[in-house]
Amino acid sequence: MPNTKSAKRRVRRVKIQTQVNKLRRSRYKYAVKKMDTLIKSKDKEKAKKYFSTFQSILMQVAKTGVINKKMASRKISRISKKI
């Protein structure tokens, strides 16, 4: 239990930030799964259209620190090879 006033504020901040990070992480996972299904369905046109959105989502998530920037770049690179 937080004792000081600043510790209480910090608890509130952490709670909100945890929700934001969960939202970002789920958005990232959804993007990766959707891209995988598009590649497995062999629908190259849809995959190419979605690729820019996919890339944008990964970079936004990496920028905020939810995932590592190098990991995002690696995923983007491997997906672009498959397309």
TIRO-2110 file (N, C-alpha, C; in Angstrom, 1 decimal):
// TIRO-2110
0.8, -1.2, 0.0, N, 1, A
0.0, 0.0, 0.0, CA, 1, A
0.9, 1.2, 0.0, C, 1, A
0.6, 2.2, -0.9, N, 2, A
1.4, 3.4, -0.9, CA, 2, A
1.1, 4.3, 0.3, C, 2, A
2.2, 4.9, 0.8, N, 3, A
2.0, 5.7, 2.0, CA, 3, A
2.1, 7.2, 1.7, C, 3, A
2.9, 7.6, 0.8, N, 4, A
3.1, 9.0, 0.5, CA, 4, A
2.1, 9.4, -0.6, C, 4, A
1.9, 10.7, -0.7, N, 5, A
1.0, 11.3, -1.7, CA, 5, A
1.5, 11.0, -3.1, C, 5, A
2.8, 11.1, -3.3, N, 6, A
3.4, 10.9, -4.6, CA, 6, A
3.3, 9.4, -5.0, C, 6, A
3.4, 8.5, -4.0, N, 7, A
3.3, 7.1, -4.3, CA, 7, A
1.9, 6.7, -4.7, C, 7, A
0.9, 7.4, -4.1, N, 8, A
-0.5, 7.2, -4.5, CA, 8, A
-0.8, 7.6, -5.9, C, 8, A
-0.2, 8.8, -6.3, N, 9, A
-0.3, 9.3, -7.7, CA, 9, A
0.3, 8.3, -8.6, C, 9, A
1.5, 7.8, -8.2, N, 10, A
2.2, 6.9, -9.1, CA, 10, A
1.4, 5.6, -9.3, C, 10, A
0.7, 5.1, -8.3, N, 11, A
-0.1, 3.9, -8.5, CA, 11, A
-1.2, 4.2, -9.5, C, 11, A
-1.8, 5.4, -9.5, N, 12, A
-2.9, 5.7, -10.4, CA, 12, A
-2.3, 5.8, -11.9, C, 12, A
-1.1, 6.4, -12.0, N, 13, A
-0.5, 6.5, -13.3, CA, 13, A
-0.1, 5.1, -13.8, C, 13, A
0.4, 4.3, -13.0, N, 14, A
0.8, 2.9, -13.5, CA, 14, A
-0.4, 2.1, -13.9, C, 14, A
-1.5, 2.3, -13.2, N, 15, A
-2.7, 1.6, -13.6, CA, 15, A
-3.2, 2.0, -15.0, C, 15, A
-3.2, 3.3, -15.3, N, 16, A
-3.6, 3.8, -16.6, CA, 16, A
-2.6, 3.4, -17.6, C, 16, A
-1.3, 3.5, -17.3, N, 17, A
-0.3, 3.1, -18.3, CA, 17, A
-0.3, 1.7, -18.7, C, 17, A
-0.7, 0.8, -17.7, N, 18, A
-0.8, -0.6, -17.9, CA, 18, A
-1.9, -0.9, -18.9, C, 18, A
-3.0, -0.2, -18.8, N, 19, A
-4.1, -0.4, -19.7, CA, 19, A
-3.7, 0.0, -21.1, C, 19, A
-3.0, 1.2, -21.2, N, 20, A
-2.6, 1.7, -22.5, CA, 20, A
-1.7, 0.7, -23.2, C, 20, A
-0.7, 0.1, -22.4, N, 21, A
0.3, -0.8, -22.9, CA, 21, A
-0.4, -2.1, -23.4, C, 21, A
-1.4, -2.6, -22.6, N, 22, A
-2.2, -3.8, -23.0, CA, 22, A
-2.9, -3.6, -24.3, C, 22, A
-3.5, -2.4, -24.5, N, 23, A
-4.1, -2.0, -25.8, CA, 23, A
-3.2, -2.1, -26.9, C, 23, A
-2.0, -1.4, -26.7, N, 24, A
-1.0, -1.4, -27.8, CA, 24, A
-0.5, -2.8, -28.1, C, 24, A
-0.3, -3.6, -27.1, N, 25, A
0.2, -5.0, -27.3, CA, 25, A
-0.8, -5.8, -28.1, C, 25, A
-2.1, -5.7, -27.7, N, 26, A
-3.1, -6.5, -28.4, CA, 26, A
-3.2, -6.0, -29.9, C, 26, A
-3.1, -4.7, -30.1, N, 27, A
-3.1, -4.2, -31.5, CA, 27, A
-2.0, -4.7, -32.3, C, 27, A
-0.8, -4.8, -31.7, N, 28, A
0.4, -5.4, -32.3, CA, 28, A
0.2, -6.9, -32.7, C, 28, A
-0.3, -7.6, -31.7, N, 29, A
-0.6, -9.0, -31.9, CA, 29, A
-1.6, -9.3, -33.0, C, 29, A
-2.7, -8.5, -33.0, N, 30, A
-3.7, -8.6, -34.0, CA, 30, A
-3.1, -8.3, -35.4, C, 30, A
-2.3, -7.3, -35.5, N, 31, A
-1.7, -7.0, -36.8, CA, 31, A
-0.8, -8.1, -37.3, C, 31, A
0.0, -8.7, -36.5, N, 32, A
0.8, -9.8, -36.9, CA, 32, A
0.0, -11.0, -37.3, C, 32, A
-1.0, -11.3, -36.5, N, 33, A
-1.9, -12.5, -36.9, CA, 33, A
-2.6, -12.3, -38.2, C, 33, A
-3.1, -11.0, -38.4, N, 34, A
-3.8, -10.7, -39.7, CA, 34, A
-2.9, -10.8, -40.8, C, 34, A
-1.6, -10.3, -40.7, N, 35, A
-0.7, -10.4, -41.8, CA, 35, A
-0.3, -11.9, -42.1, C, 35, A
-0.2, -12.7, -41.1, N, 36, A
0.1, -14.1, -41.3, CA, 36, A
-1.0, -14.8, -42.0, C, 36, A
-2.3, -14.5, -41.6, N, 37, A
-3.4, -15.1, -42.3, CA, 37, A
-3.5, -14.7, -43.8, C, 37, A
-3.2, -13.4, -44.0, N, 38, A
-3.2, -12.9, -45.4, CA, 38, A
-2.1, -13.6, -46.3, C, 38, A
-0.9, -13.9, -45.7, N, 39, A
0.2, -14.5, -46.4, CA, 39, A
-0.2, -16.0, -46.6, C, 39, A
-0.8, -16.7, -45.6, N, 40, A
-1.1, -18.1, -45.7, CA, 40, A
-2.2, -18.3, -46.7, C, 40, A
-3.1, -17.3, -46.8, N, 41, A
-4.2, -17.5, -47.8, CA, 41, A
-3.8, -17.2, -49.2, C, 41, A
-2.5, -16.8, -49.4, N, 42, A
-1.9, -16.6, -50.7, CA, 42, A
-2.6, -15.5, -51.5, C, 42, A
-3.2, -14.5, -50.7, N, 43, A
-3.8, -13.4, -51.4, CA, 43, A
-2.8, -12.2, -51.3, C, 43, A
-1.9, -12.2, -52.3, N, 44, A
-0.8, -11.2, -52.3, CA, 44, A
-1.3, -9.8, -52.4, C, 44, A
-2.4, -9.5, -53.1, N, 45, A
-2.9, -8.1, -53.3, CA, 45, A
-3.3, -7.6, -51.9, C, 45, A
-4.1, -8.3, -51.2, N, 46, A
-4.5, -7.8, -49.9, CA, 46, A
-3.4, -7.7, -48.9, C, 46, A
-2.4, -8.6, -49.0, N, 47, A
-1.2, -8.6, -48.1, CA, 47, A
-0.4, -7.3, -48.4, C, 47, A
-0.3, -7.0, -49.7, N, 48, A
0.5, -5.8, -50.1, CA, 48, A
-0.2, -4.5, -49.6, C, 48, A
-1.6, -4.5, -49.7, N, 49, A
-2.3, -3.3, -49.3, CA, 49, A
-2.2, -3.2, -47.8, C, 49, A
-2.3, -4.2, -47.0, N, 50, A
-2.2, -4.2, -45.6, CA, 50, A
-0.8, -4.0, -45.0, C, 50, A
0.2, -4.2, -45.9, N, 51, A
1.6, -4.1, -45.4, CA, 51, A
1.9, -2.7, -44.8, C, 51, A
1.5, -1.7, -45.5, N, 52, A
1.8, -0.3, -45.0, CA, 52, A
1.2, -0.1, -43.6, C, 52, A
0.0, -0.5, -43.5, N, 53, A
-0.7, -0.4, -42.2, CA, 53, A
0.0, -1.2, -41.1, C, 53, A
0.4, -2.4, -41.5, N, 54, A
1.1, -3.3, -40.6, CA, 54, A
2.4, -2.7, -40.1, C, 54, A
3.1, -2.1, -41.1, N, 55, A
4.4, -1.5, -40.8, CA, 55, A
4.2, -0.3, -39.8, C, 55, A
3.2, 0.5, -40.1, N, 56, A
2.9, 1.6, -39.3, CA, 56, A
2.6, 1.2, -37.8, C, 56, A
1.7, 0.2, -37.7, N, 57, A
1.4, -0.3, -36.3, CA, 57, A
2.6, -0.7, -35.6, C, 57, A
3.4, -1.5, -36.2, N, 58, A
4.6, -2.1, -35.6, CA, 58, A
5.5, -0.9, -35.1, C, 58, A
5.7, 0.1, -36.0, N, 59, A
6.6, 1.2, -35.6, CA, 59, A
6.1, 2.0, -34.5, C, 59, A
4.7, 2.2, -34.5, N, 60, A
4.1, 3.0, -33.4, CA, 60, A
4.3, 2.3, -32.1, C, 60, A
4.1, 1.0, -32.1, N, 61, A
4.3, 0.2, -30.9, CA, 61, A
5.7, 0.2, -30.4, C, 61, A
6.6, 0.1, -31.4, N, 62, A
8.1, 0.1, -31.0, CA, 62, A
8.5, 1.4, -30.5, C, 62, A
7.9, 2.5, -31.0, N, 63, A
8.3, 3.8, -30.6, CA, 63, A
8.0, 4.1, -29.2, C, 63, A
6.8, 3.5, -28.7, N, 64, A
6.4, 3.7, -27.4, CA, 64, A
7.1, 2.8, -26.4, C, 64, A
7.8, 1.8, -26.9, N, 65, A
8.6, 0.9, -26.0, CA, 65, A
7.9, -0.4, -25.6, C, 65, A
6.7, -0.7, -26.2, N, 66, A
6.0, -1.9, -25.8, CA, 66, A
6.8, -3.1, -26.4, C, 66, A
7.3, -3.0, -27.6, N, 67, A
8.3, -4.0, -28.1, CA, 67, A
9.5, -3.3, -28.5, C, 67, A
10.6, -4.0, -28.7, N, 68, A
11.9, -3.4, -29.1, CA, 68, A
11.8, -3.0, -30.6, C, 68, A
12.5, -1.9, -30.9, N, 69, A
12.6, -1.4, -32.2, CA, 69, A
13.2, -2.4, -33.2, C, 69, A
14.2, -3.0, -32.7, N, 70, A
14.9, -4.0, -33.6, CA, 70, A
14.0, -5.2, -33.9, C, 70, A
13.2, -5.6, -32.9, N, 71, A
12.3, -6.7, -33.1, CA, 71, A
11.2, -6.3, -34.1, C, 71, A
10.7, -5.1, -34.1, N, 72, A
9.7, -4.6, -35.0, CA, 72, A
10.3, -4.6, -36.4, C, 72, A
11.6, -4.1, -36.6, N, 73, A
12.2, -4.0, -37.9, CA, 73, A
12.4, -5.4, -38.4, C, 73, A
12.8, -6.3, -37.5, N, 74, A
13.0, -7.7, -38.0, CA, 74, A
11.8, -8.4, -38.5, C, 74, A
10.7, -8.1, -37.8, N, 75, A
9.4, -8.7, -38.2, CA, 75, A
9.0, -8.1, -39.6, C, 75, A
9.1, -6.8, -39.7, N, 76, A
8.8, -6.1, -41.0, CA, 76, A
9.6, -6.7, -42.1, C, 76, A
10.9, -6.9, -41.9, N, 77, A
11.8, -7.4, -42.9, CA, 77, A
11.4, -8.8, -43.3, C, 77, A
11.1, -9.6, -42.4, N, 78, A
10.8, -11.0, -42.7, CA, 78, A
9.4, -11.1, -43.4, C, 78, A
8.5, -10.3, -43.0, N, 79, A
7.2, -10.3, -43.7, CA, 79, A
7.4, -9.8, -45.1, C, 79, A
8.2, -8.7, -45.3, N, 80, A
8.3, -8.2, -46.7, CA, 80, A
9.0, -9.2, -47.6, C, 80, A
9.8, -10.0, -47.1, N, 81, A
10.5, -11.1, -47.9, CA, 81, A
9.4, -12.1, -48.4, C, 81, A
8.4, -12.4, -47.5, N, 82, A
7.4, -13.3, -47.8, CA, 82, A
6.4, -12.8, -48.9, C, 82, A
6.2, -11.5, -48.9, N, 83, A
5.3, -10.9, -49.9, CA, 83, A
5.8, -11.0, -51.3, C, 83, A
END
